[in-house]
């Protein structure tokens, strides 16, 4: 799975977008691995500590 590969190479944040469930899973680095920190739904807003001015309504993706 890509998540394991990205975790091994030091990726700091990883998103899995599920268009059928209309959710976004947010994984962030915790020490040596990526861990699930949020599952976002249509009514939520996506932000990232990696991009200070980034805000996106999840509903706009679907």
Secondary structure as UniProt FT lines:
FT   HELIX           2..8
FT   TURN            9..10
FT   STRAND          13..18
FT   TURN            19..22
FT   STRAND          23..30
FT   TURN            31..32
FT   STRAND          33..40
FT   TURN            42..43
FT   STRAND          45..48
FT   TURN            49..50
FT   STRAND          51..57
FT   HELIX           58..61
//
